[in-house]
Amino acid sequence: MKSTTVLFTFLFSAWLGCSLAQDSTDFESSIITENTLVASYFINDNEGWLADNTGILWHTTNAAQSWSSIATEKYFVKLHFVDAQNGYGLTSDAAYKTTDEGNTWSVLSLPGSIGTALYFLNGESGFIGGNEVIYKTVDGGTTWSTVSTQGVSFVDYYFVNTSVGIAAAYDADSSRCIWRTIDGGQTWKNVYSKENYFINSVWFTNENTGWAAGYYAKTGLGKFPVINQTTDGGLTWKNVYINRYPGDIKGEELFDIRFRNELEGFTLSTYSESLTTIDGGLTWKLTYHDDGTELLPSYGIYKTLDGYSEMYLAGREGYVTKWK
């Protein structure tokens, strides 16, 4: 059953005038539920879906001005819609498909257990990560083939075209963390390997320029948030940011990265070390300031990041913040 919620929206303006300010943008925040929003997918600036931790799916068609709620009873951890009708979702133990805007979901039959990586090139071709395997479909999820990635489990994908794709991965040696395919995902080659580097998310602003976010772990010192960049389509990577002094004693990690154009990007952290750039990644600034001023609510409130020229963050207590 579908119901509609009209939002109470308020603007955060404390950031204006501080050194972190982006004068040409606003961050507009809303609260749409008391639950935690854990997964998201937008197909354009106006239409998108959010999944909360109680099995409710939230759908907007007017750029987050209002939302309809759908009681799916599916606890999605990842979403990917290919158009307004058709989408895919992962829970902790199953994969699903919808053909009616998320109102109903049918379970997909996979060859084995799943992970948390989900990516579709179009309505027919897509990938789901498993434990040391990738499941690939070319018929919209009806059938799946298995691509072995022995010793490596993929956690995120980004394809710059139908042939060339980049994946973030974890492996048993804690090193082989970025992979590349040139044949549509049939075979993969490791292109970045550094001991104790863990990459969670990849994103490209064009076919050559891409970003990878995660953390570096050092025994006894915790986790240091890191960002890597490529300028040759993912063939080679270099580290462009590392936070050696994360606020928590155990450190923290960056778990998502996204750009809304070639200059403005955002990378999301587990607690408070989220970052923005407005110069194409030449510099990255924390979303809080030493004087206590915050560009956004912080300390772990956001759990998911999505969107395009307008970017959406969502998380605890139903917070949805739009970078518009």
N, C-alpha and C positions, 0 to 999 in steps of 0.2 A: 504494500500500500504506500502511495506516495503522498507526502505532505509538503507544504511550502513554508519556508521560514524567511521573513524579511529581516534584514540585518540592521543592527544598530552600529553605525560606523563612526569612528573618530580618528582624527589625524594626530600623529605624533609630530610635534614641532620643536622639541627641545634641541634637536640636532642642528637646527638652522643657525648659521653664523659660526659654528665651531669648525675646527680645521678638518673634520671629517666630512663636512657637508658637500653634497652634490647639488649645486644650485638649480640644475635643470630637472631635478626629479623630486618626487614626493614618495614617502612610505605611508600607506594608508592601511590601518589595521582594523579588524573586526573580530567579534566573537560569535561563532555560529552554533556552538554546542558546549556542554560541560565536559565532553569526552576528549580524549587525545587523538589527534589526527596523525596517522602514521604513514599514509601512502597517497600519492597524487599523480594526476596526469592531465595536461591541457593539450588540446589539439590546435588551439589558436588562442588569441588574447581574450576571447569572450567565453569560450566553452571549455569546461574541465570538470574533473571528478576528484573528490577526496574520500578516503576511506578512514573510518575511525576504529578504535580498539573495542567497540561493542558490536561490530557487524553491520554498521550503518554506512551506506554510501551517500555522499553529498554531491549534487550536480548543479552547476551554474551554466547559464547560457548568456548572461549579461555582465560578464567581467566582475563577478563576485558581488554584484549589487543585491542579489537574492539567491537562495539555494533551495532546492528540493531534496528531500531525504527519502532514501529507499532502504527498507529493512531487508538486507540480503542474507543475514545470518552467516555471512562469510567473513572471516577475519583476515582481510587482505593485508599483505605486507609489501606488495608491489602491484602497480597497475600500468597498463599500456593500451591506449585506445588508438585505432588506426583511422577512425572517422567518427561521426556523431552517433552511429548505430553500433559499431563493432569494436569490441575491446577484449582484453585478456587480463587476468589477474592471478596472482599467486598468493596462497596462504602458506602456512608453515609446512603443509604436507600434501598439497594438491594444486593443480592448475585448472583454471576455468576460462570459459569464453561466454561473452554476451553478444547478442545480435539485436538487442532492443534498448539501447542506451543505458544498460546496466540494471534494468528492471528484473531480469531473470538471468541465471547463469547455469551453464551445463559443464560438467566436469570433463576434462580432457584425459585421454588415455596415453600416458607416457611410458617409455620403456623401463624407467627406474625412478628412484627417489629424486626429488628436486632440491635446488638451492634457492637463492634469492635473485638470480640474474634473469631479466626478461627484456627482450627487445624484438620489435617487428619492423622490418623494412617497409612493408606494405600489408595489405589485407591477407596475403597468401604466405609470404616468406617471413619466418621468425625463428628466434632462438630462446631456449630456456636452459639455464645452467643447472647442472647436477653435480654430484660428487665425483670429480675427476672425469666428467663427460659433459658434452654439450648435446642437447636434443634440438634437432633442426626440422622444421616443417616447411613445405612448399605448397601446401593445400589448405591453409587456414586452420591448421591444428587437427585435421582429420587423421593424418598419419605423421609419424615422426621417425627420423633416422638418428643414429647415434654417432657422434664424432668423439673419439677417445682423446682425452687430454691427461694421460696417465701421470699421476703425481701433482696435477694442477687443477684447481677449481676456480672457474671464472665467476666474477662477482658484478661486472658491469660491462656493457658494450656501447660502442658508437660506430656507426657506419657512415662514411663520407659519400659513398655511392654504393651500388649494388654489389660491387666486388671488394672494395677496400674497407676493412673495419679494424677497429682497435678494441682491445679488451683489457680490463683490469683483472688480476688474478692473484690468488694466494697459492703457494706451493709448499711442499714439505721442507724445503731448504730455506724458506723465508727470504727468497731473493728474486725469483723470476716473476716480476710483478706486472709487466706490460707486454702484451702480445699483439701481433698484427696478422691479418689475413689479406690475401689479394685474389682469392678465388671464391668469394662469397661465403666464407666460413667453413669450407670443407677441410682446409688445413690451416694451421697457425704456427707462427714463428715467434720466439721470444726476442723482443727488441730492447728490453731494458731489464737489467738484472743487477741488483745491489743488495748486499746482505742486510737483513733486518729492515728493509723497506717494504711497506704494505700500502698498496694503492687500492682505494675504494671506488673511485669514480673517474670517468673520462668524458671529455666534451671537446668538440671542435667548432671553431668559428668560421672556418673555410676548409678546403681540401688539404691545405698545408699546415695551418696553425691549429694546434690542439693543446689541451691541458689535462693534467692528471693530478688528483688530490688524494692525500692519505696521511701517513705518518711514518716516522722513523723511530724504531724502538731501540733503546740502549739499556742494557742490563743495569739495574740499580738506579737509573735516572728517569725512567718512565718513557712516555710517548711525546715526540716532537712533531707538531703539524708541519706538513711539507706540501709544496706545489711544484710540479715539473711541467716543462713546456717542450713542444716540438714545433719546428718550422719547416719540416720536410715530409709532412704527411704521416708522421709516426715512425719513420725509420730510425731516428735518433732522438734522444731526450736529454734535457739538462735541468738540474734543480734551479729554480728561480726564487724560492721562498722556503725558509725554515724558521720556526719559532722555537728558539732554544730555551725560552723561559715561560712556558705555558703556566697559567695561573694555578691549576691544581697540582698538588705534589706528585700525583701519578701521571700528570700530563694528560693530553687528549688528542683526538684524531680529527682530521677533516674527512667527512663521509660523503659529501656531494659537492659538485662544482658545475656551474652553468653560466653562460654569457647570454645577454639579451641583444647584443650587437658586437661588433669587433672591438669595442672599447670598454664596455661596462659589463663587469662580471661579479659573481658572488660565489663564495665557497662556504659551506656550512660545517660547523664544528659540533662536537658532542656536547660541549658546555658553553663556553663564553668566547672562544677564540675565532669566531666567524670573521670573514674578511670581505672587503669590497675593493674593486679596482675601477677606475674611470679612465685609465690611459693604456688600455690593451694589455694589462698585466705587467707593465714596467714597474709599477709600485702597487703594493697591497697594504691596506689599512684596516686595523681592527675596527669592529663596529661599536666599540666603546672607547672612551677617552680617559686619560689619566685623572682628569678632574671629576670623574664620575658621570659625565654626560654620555648617554647612550644613543646611538643612531636607531637602534631597535631594542625591543625587550631581549634580554639575553639569558645566559646561564641555563642552557639546555631546553629552552622553551620550544624551539623549532625541531621537528623531526623529519620534515620532507621539504623538498625544493623543486619547483617546476615552473613552466611558462616560457615565453619567448620574448617579444619586445616589451611585454609586461610580465614581470616575474612574481611568482607566488611562493610564500613560505607559510607553512602550517605546522601546528604542533599542540602542545599541552593546553588544556582548558579551552579547546576550540579556537585558538588564535589562528587567524589568517591575515597575513600582511602582504600587501601588493606593492611592489616597486614599479610605479607607473610613470 
